[in-house]
Amino acid sequence: MKLSEWKKLLVIIDRIEIECLDENAMLVQIVQELKREGTQENQERIKAMLAYLRAQGWLKDTRHGLDLIPCAGILARAGAQSELEAMALFACFYMKASNVWQCLFHDGLKMQEMRSLLGSMCFDLCMQSILFSNHQTCYRMQEALRDDLFAIQQECESGYLVPPTLCACFASDLFAQTMMDAEYKNEHCEMIAYPYHQQIIARMPKRGIPCDRKSSKALQAFYKDTLFHEFNHTCALCEIDFPPLLIGSHIKPFRDCAHLYEAIDHHNGLLLCRNHDILFDQGYFSFDEKGNLCIAQVLHKQAANSVYHLPLHHRLDATLLQKERQLFLQYHYEHIFLDAK
């Protein structure tokens, strides 16, 4: 099966997942979308493809239906035969067969052995990318990609929802396509202290963010999709789960970001309903270093819990308090929160 067909399916899923569809509803919607595009597709074939995506962990089950993992969203947007496509494939498949991929970094594997260990579908899809190179009778990772793939491997094993190397590569790719000639601001501002700051700058040396936010529309769509995935389509405070009322809310405001990477990094975000997004953006509440909700005094006077539905003793789940998000929350507490000292 062609990789281009899989990517077309991923594009459709990425577009319709916001509708909170279970597998049967998604199947029907996909077939309808393909028909509108002039493609007649066998429903059983699409059903088998969805089953494979679920088995590989590319589709996440939530109480709001199926949700595509962010790395698969990047794959859907990657150009054919590009480095980004190869990296995204690797990130999507890595955790299911980490030991096999280790061999491909070093000694390599013969074709039949690799097909057997990775599975026919994974093998066939990867062989349609530039991920592998043939060394005599063995296949190994493409030499030009080895450093980036090794970094992605380590980031996957460290639990990153989106490996920073892949995220930077994706942002760099879209920058080259749509934002290279845009007017920029904040070039001399400081980024947060990312542990992989040098890797970001090496991939994306351009500092600052576009003056016209619309120029980064595609990256902002990815940013919001990732937050929907991470927060299970639910406001982090009041648990509203109606998609039209939910916002990918920047912790360090977009207007303050010092680099495009900050502006599209999901760690610099919370999924909030529209009411809480406005209050957070204007500093009426924040979070301390432990994720405890901090409410400005002016809202306490307005009965924050009953009127604004701010749970007084709320604390962000520990799984959301990655080192990077803690740094962004610290920025918000110190620079945006109205009661900052």
C-alpha positions in Angstrom: 0.0 0.0 0.0 1.3 3.4 -0.9 2.5 5.8 1.8 0.7 8.6 0.1 -2.6 6.8 0.6 -1.9 6.5 4.3 -0.9 10.2 4.6 -4.2 11.1 2.8 -6.1 9.1 5.4 -4.2 10.8 8.2 -5.0 14.3 6.7 -8.7 13.5 6.8 -8.5 12.1 10.4 -6.6 15.1 11.5 -9.3 17.3 10.0 -12.4 15.5 11.4 -11.2 14.3 14.8 -12.4 17.5 16.4 -15.9 16.2 15.9 -15.4 13.6 18.7 -16.0 10.5 16.6 -15.8 6.9 17.6 -14.4 4.3 15.1 -17.6 3.6 13.3 -18.6 7.3 13.0 -15.0 8.1 11.8 -15.2 5.3 9.2 -18.4 6.7 7.7 -17.0 10.2 7.7 -13.8 9.2 6.0 -15.6 7.4 3.2 -17.8 10.4 2.7 -14.8 12.7 2.7 -13.0 10.6 0.1 -16.2 10.5 -2.1 -16.3 14.3 -2.0 -12.7 14.4 -3.2 -13.6 12.1 -6.0 -12.1 8.9 -4.6 -14.1 5.7 -4.4 -12.8 3.7 -1.5 -13.7 0.3 -0.2 -15.1 0.7 3.4 -13.6 -2.6 4.6 -10.2 -1.4 3.4 -10.5 1.8 5.4 -11.7 -0.1 8.4 -8.6 -2.3 8.2 -6.4 0.8 8.0 -8.1 2.3 11.1 -7.6 -1.0 12.9 -3.9 -0.9 12.0 -3.5 2.7 13.2 -5.1 1.8 16.6 -2.9 -1.3 17.0 0.2 0.8 16.3 -1.0 3.4 18.9 -1.4 6.2 16.3 -5.0 6.7 17.4 -5.7 7.4 21.0 -9.0 6.4 22.7 -10.6 9.2 24.7 -14.1 9.7 26.1 -14.5 12.1 23.2 -13.7 9.6 20.5 -10.5 8.8 18.6 -7.6 11.2 18.5 -4.6 11.2 16.2 -1.2 11.4 17.9 0.7 14.6 17.1 3.6 12.7 15.4 1.2 11.2 12.9 -0.2 14.7 12.3 3.3 15.8 11.3 3.7 12.8 9.0 0.4 13.8 7.3 1.8 17.2 6.6 5.3 16.2 5.5 6.4 16.3 1.9 7.1 13.1 0.0 10.7 11.8 0.3 11.6 14.5 2.8 13.7 14.3 5.9 10.7 15.4 7.9 8.6 12.5 6.5 11.3 9.9 7.5 11.7 11.4 11.0 8.0 11.4 11.6 7.7 7.8 10.4 10.5 6.8 12.8 8.8 8.7 15.7 5.4 7.1 15.0 6.8 3.5 14.8 9.7 3.7 17.3 8.0 2.7 20.6 6.4 -0.4 19.2 9.7 -2.0 18.1 12.5 -0.1 19.9 14.9 -3.1 19.9 14.6 -3.6 16.2 15.3 0.1 15.5 18.5 -0.1 17.7 19.8 -2.7 15.3 19.2 -0.5 12.4 21.3 2.2 13.9 24.3 0.0 14.1 24.8 -3.4 12.4 21.7 -3.3 10.1 19.4 -6.0 9.1 18.7 -8.1 6.0 15.5 -7.3 4.1 13.6 -10.4 5.1 14.7 -10.2 8.7 13.7 -6.5 8.9 10.3 -7.2 7.3 9.7 -10.0 9.8 10.7 -8.0 12.9 9.0 -4.7 11.9 5.9 -6.2 10.3 5.1 -6.1 6.6 3.1 -2.9 6.7 5.7 -0.9 8.7 8.5 -2.2 6.5 6.7 -1.3 3.3 5.8 2.2 4.4 9.3 3.0 5.7 10.8 1.7 2.5 8.8 4.3 0.6 10.6 7.0 2.5 14.3 8.0 2.7 14.6 6.4 6.2 16.9 3.5 5.2 19.9 3.0 3.1 21.2 -0.2 1.7 24.8 -1.3 2.7 25.7 -4.4 0.8 23.2 -7.0 1.9 21.9 -5.0 5.0 19.6 -2.0 5.6 20.6 0.7 8.1 19.4 4.1 9.0 20.2 6.8 6.4 23.5 8.2 7.4 22.4 11.9 6.9 19.6 11.4 9.4 21.4 9.4 12.0 22.0 12.2 14.5 18.5 13.5 14.3 17.0 10.0 14.5 19.2 9.2 17.5 18.0 12.4 19.2 14.3 11.5 18.5 14.9 8.0 19.9 16.2 9.5 23.2 13.3 12.0 23.3 10.7 9.3 22.7 12.2 7.2 25.5 12.1 10.3 27.8 8.3 10.5 27.3 8.0 13.5 25.1 4.6 13.8 23.4 6.3 15.5 20.5 10.0 14.9 20.3 11.6 18.3 20.3 13.9 17.4 17.4 10.9 16.5 15.3 9.0 19.6 16.4 11.8 21.9 15.4 12.2 20.1 12.1 8.5 20.5 11.4 8.5 24.2 12.4 11.7 24.8 10.3 10.0 23.1 7.3 6.9 25.3 7.5 9.0 28.4 8.1 10.8 27.8 4.9 7.5 27.3 3.0 5.4 30.2 4.4 7.1 32.4 6.9 10.7 33.1 5.7 9.8 36.5 4.2 7.5 37.6 7.0 8.3 40.6 9.1 9.6 39.6 12.6 9.6 41.0 16.1 11.1 40.1 19.5 14.4 39.1 17.8 16.3 40.3 20.9 14.1 38.7 23.5 15.1 35.7 25.6 13.7 32.3 25.2 12.9 30.2 28.2 15.8 28.0 29.3 15.1 24.9 27.2 17.4 22.0 28.0 17.8 21.5 24.3 18.1 25.2 23.4 21.1 24.8 21.2 19.4 22.1 19.1 16.5 24.4 18.5 18.7 27.3 17.4 20.8 25.0 15.2 17.7 23.9 13.4 16.0 27.3 13.5 18.5 30.1 13.7 15.9 32.8 13.0 14.9 34.6 16.2 11.6 36.2 17.0 8.1 35.6 15.8 6.1 36.9 12.8 4.5 40.3 13.3 1.4 39.0 11.5 0.2 36.0 13.5 -1.8 34.7 10.4 1.5 33.8 8.7 2.0 31.0 11.3 -1.5 29.7 10.9 -0.5 26.1 10.0 1.8 25.9 13.0 -0.9 27.3 15.3 -3.3 24.6 14.0 -0.8 22.0 15.0 -0.2 23.6 18.4 -4.0 23.5 19.1 -4.3 19.9 17.9 -1.5 18.8 20.2 -3.2 20.5 23.2 -6.5 18.9 22.3 -4.7 15.5 22.3 -2.8 16.2 25.6 -5.8 17.5 27.5 -8.3 15.0 26.1 -10.5 17.7 24.5 -11.3 19.1 28.0 -10.8 22.5 29.7 -8.0 22.1 32.2 -10.1 23.9 34.9 -13.9 23.4 34.4 -13.9 20.3 32.2 -16.0 21.8 29.5 -15.6 19.5 26.5 -17.5 21.2 23.7 -14.8 21.8 21.0 -16.1 25.2 19.7 -15.7 26.6 23.2 -12.1 25.4 23.7 -8.9 27.4 23.1 -5.2 26.5 22.9 -4.2 29.1 25.4 -0.5 30.3 25.4 1.1 30.4 28.8 3.8 32.8 27.6 1.6 34.9 25.4 2.3 34.7 21.6 3.0 38.4 21.6 5.9 37.8 24.1 7.5 34.8 22.4 11.1 35.1 21.5 11.2 32.3 19.0 8.8 30.5 16.7 9.5 27.3 18.6 8.1 28.8 21.8 5.0 29.8 20.0 4.1 26.3 18.7 5.5 24.3 21.7 2.6 22.5 23.4 4.4 22.9 26.7 3.7 26.6 26.3 0.0 26.0 26.4 -3.1 24.9 28.3 -6.4 23.8 26.8 -9.0 26.2 28.3 -12.6 27.2 27.6 -13.1 30.7 26.1 -14.0 32.2 29.5 -10.9 30.9 31.3 -8.7 31.6 28.3 -9.5 35.4 28.6 -9.0 35.4 32.4 -5.7 33.5 32.1 -4.4 35.7 29.2 -5.1 38.9 31.3 -3.5 37.5 34.4 -6.6 37.1 36.6 -5.3 33.6 37.6 -2.1 31.7 37.2 -0.3 28.6 38.6 2.7 28.3 41.0 5.6 25.9 40.4 3.7 23.0 41.8 0.7 23.6 39.5 -1.5 25.0 42.2 -4.2 27.5 41.0 -3.5 31.1 42.1 -6.4 33.5 41.8 -5.9 37.3 41.8 -7.5 39.1 44.7 -9.7 41.1 42.4 -11.4 37.9 41.3 -11.7 36.6 44.9 -13.8 39.7 45.5 -16.1 38.7 42.7 -16.7 35.2 44.1 -14.3 33.4 41.7 -15.6 29.9 42.4 -19.3 30.5 42.0 -19.2 33.2 39.3 -16.2 32.3 37.2 -16.1 28.5 38.0 -12.5 28.6 39.2 -12.1 25.6 41.6 -10.3 27.2 44.5 -8.0 24.3 45.4 -7.4 23.1 41.9 -4.0 21.7 40.9 -2.8 20.7 37.5 -2.2 17.0 37.1 1.4 16.0 37.6 1.6 14.5 34.1 1.2 18.1 32.8 4.0 19.6 34.8 6.9 18.7 32.5 10.0 20.8 33.1 9.3 22.9 30.1 5.8 23.7 31.1 6.9 24.6 34.6 9.3 27.2 33.0 6.5 28.7 31.0 4.2 28.7 34.1 6.9 30.5 36.0 7.0 33.1 33.3 3.3 33.6 33.5 3.3 33.8 37.3 6.1 36.4 37.3 5.1 38.5 34.3 1.4 38.1 33.6 -0.3 37.3 36.9 -1.9 40.4 38.4 -0.8 39.6 41.9 2.8 38.9 40.9 5.3 40.2 43.5 
